[in-house]
Amino acid sequence: MTTPQEQARLEAIKRSWQQKRQVTQRLASIKTKVGVYSGKGGVGKTTVAVNLAAALAQERKQVGLLDVDIDCPNVPKAMGISDKPVYENGEIVPSQRFGVKVVSMAFFQENEEEAIIWRGPMIHNAINQFLQMTAWGDLDYLVVDLPPGTSDAPLTVMQSLPLDGFVVVTTPQHLANLDARRCINMIRKLKVNVLGVVENYTGEMFGQGAGVELAREMDIPFLGSMALRPDYRDTSKPTVLSSREVMEEYREVVKNMKASLKALGKETK
């Protein structure tokens, strides 16, 4: 005879299996899923995710951008999107701008300045609802902007969403470099691919070269660097769409990211 505790455990296993099956079905029409991740906040992770998605869309790719930074969701602001997703027939239909489909927790806040103060289980549930309910359609790429750090929220994404690999964002500063090492080690412990490292905010102010050194020491590809430029002051749209220099930097990142995916057997066109 099954005890109540055993029955509860079996029900939990069943729910987990059903969730994973629903997520797999939702993502079946997405060719490549790439996470953008950093060990700490403030290194420009969301900026990289937004511009990477926009650069891919400029190549006439079908692109989605999922913002799962539940605490501080900034993707809609960075994309200049005000139209909220449509909820119909039990599905979330993403908003779209500049050829990129977008879903973010920010769309579901009444006041963008209000703090989202949630414990781990609520964040876990919100992420899983996005994964299970979003109708992305056919996509060449889904770019996922993860929460920073190595705790519960990024762990939930890594365990729930079968990503093809991660782009790790660092800056020239020593502490950012150390935190990037930590998140690379976390990715490896969970047996997910690291596509490579990008170094953001390079230039006279903060220096450069830490990303190349990190990639060499961790034996992963260096995808490219992005200079700290005044072009980023225009926040009405992704900077790749208004700056030729920034677009060239991201084209290099895209080229090297595709080479990493190909080396891992994840063919892209």
N, C-alpha and C positions, 0 to 999 in steps of 0.2 A: 504493500500500500504506500502511495506517495504522500510524504509529509507536506504540510503547507509551505515550508521553506523550500523544499525540492520543487514543488509546483511553481512557486514564485520564480525560482531560478530558471526553470524551463521556459516560463512565459517570457522572461527577460531575454533569453537566448533567441526565442522565436521572433520577438519584436526586433532585435538587432539584425537577424537574418533578413527579415522583411524589409527593413530600412535599407540595407545594403543592396538588396535586389532592386528596390525602387530607384536608388541612386544609379545603379548600373544601367537600368533601362533608360533613365533620363539622359545619361551621358553617352548613350550608344551611338548617337549621330555626330559626336564631336571627335574629330580626328586626333588632335593633339591638345593635351592639357598641361599648362606650364604654371608653376607657382612662383611668385616673386616674394622673397622672404629676407628678413634681416634679423640680426640678433638683438637690435635695440631700435627704439624709435628715433626719429630725427635725422636719419641718413638719406631720406628721399625715396623710400621704398614705394610709396604710392605714386610719386612723380615718375619713377621708372616704370611701374606697371601701366600707368595711363599712357605714357609716350610709347612704350613698347606695343601696346594694343593699337594705338593710332597709327604707328609706323607699319604694322602688319596690315591694317585695313587699307593703307595707301598702296599696298601691293595687290589690291583687289582680292584680299582674303576675306572670308567670312569670319568675323571675330566677335567673341563675347568677353566681357570683363566682369568678374565676380568679386565683389568687395566683401570679404568675410572678417574684416577688422571690426568686430561688433562694437567694441568700446568707443572707438574714434573713427567712424566711417567718413572718409573724405573724398572718395572717388567721384561722386556726382559733382561736387564743387570743382574738382580739378578738370572734369570733363565739360563743365558749363551746362549741365543738364538740370532742368527744373521740372520737366514732365515726369510724373511718377509712373511706375509700371502698372499695367492693367491686371486686375485679378478677376478671372472669369473661368467658370467650369472647373473650379478647384486648382487652377494653374496660375502661376505668375508669368505674365508676358512682359519681357524686359523692355525698359526704355531704350531709345536708340539715338545716337548722335555721332556724326563724323564716321559713319559706317561701323560703329561699335555698339553692340547690345550690352546694356549695363543693368546689374542688380546690386543693390546695396542696402544695408540696414538704415542708412540715412534717409531713404525714401519713406520709411515708416515712422519717422520721428515727427511729432507735431511741432517741436521747437528744436532747431538744429544746435542751439546752445545748451540744451538740457543734457546733463550727464546721464549716460546709460550705466546704472549701477546694478549689475547682475552678477550672481554667483555662477560658478562653473557649469552646473547642470542646465541653467537657463541659456547660457551661451551655446552649449552643446546642442540643445534643442533648436535654437534659432538657426544655427549653421545647417543642421540636418534638414530643417524645413526648406531652406533655400535650395539645398541639393536635390530634395525629393520633388519639389513643386514647380521649379522653374522650367518653362518650355523654351529651350534655347533654339530648337530647330537644328538644321544642319550647320555645323561650324567647322572651319579649318583649324581654328585655335580658340581655346578658352584660357584667358590669362586670369590667374587667381591672385588677388592682393591679400596676403595673409597678415594676421596680427604679428607684431614683433615678439621676440622672446622665445623661450623654450618651455612654456608652461601649458596649461590646459587647452586654451583656444587653438594655438597652432597644432597641438597634438591631435585634437579632434578632427581638424581638416585633414591632416596626414593619414589618419586612420580611416576616415570616412570617404575621402575623395581619391580615387586612383589616379594620381598625377604621373605624367611621363617624366617629369624632372623639375628641378628648382633652379631659378636664377637667384643667386645670393648677392645682396647689395651691401657694399661697405663704403667707407670714406677713408681719406688718408690718415685720419687720427688713430693713434695707437689703441685707444679703448674700443673704438668701433671695429677695428681689426680683430681684437681679442673676442668681441662678442660674435663676430662673423664666424670665427673658428668654432665657437660653441654651437652655433646653429648648424654648421656643416656637420659637426660630429653627431648632432641629434638626427639629422636627415639620414646619415649613414647607419645609425643604430636602428632606424626604422626601415632600413633596406630600400630606400628610395634613391633615385639618381640625382646627382648634382650636375647640372648642365654647365655650370661655370660661375665665375665671379665677375661683377661689374663694379668699377670704382667711380663713385659719384662725388661731386663737389671738388674736382681737382683744379689746380691752378696756383696762382701766387699766394692766395690767402691761406690755404691749408696744405699745399704741397701736392705731391703725387707719387705713385709707385707702390703704395702699400697693397693695392689690389693684385698687382703682378707678383709681388713677393708672396702674398697669401696663396695665390693660385699655385705657384711653384712649390711651396712648402707642403700644401695639402694635396698636391698631385691632381689638380683639376684644371680645366681650361680657363684662361682669362678671356672674357668675352668683349671687353672694351671699357673705355672710360668716358665720362661726361664732365665737361668743364663747368665750373661755377660761372654763369653768364648773366648779364642783365636781361637777356631775352626772357628769362623765367618770370620777370615781373608782370608780364601780361598773363593773367590767370583766366582769361575768357575762354581759352581752348588749350588743348595739349600743345606744348611748345614746338614739337616737331612740325606742326602745321603752320607756324609763323616764322620759323628760323631755319634757314638752309644749313647752317653749321650744326645745329642740334639734330636735324634730320640725318645728316651724314654720320654723326656719332651713333645714332640708333640703327641706321642701316648696317653699320659694322657689327653692332651687337646682334642684330637679327641674323646676319650672315653666319656669325660664329655660333650662335645658338642652334641654327639649323644643322651646322656641321656636327655639333655635339649630339643632337637627336639622331642624325644619320649614323654616327659611330655607335650609338646604343641600339641600332636597329629600328629606330622610329623614323621611318622615311617621311620627308616632307617635300612639297613641290613649291 
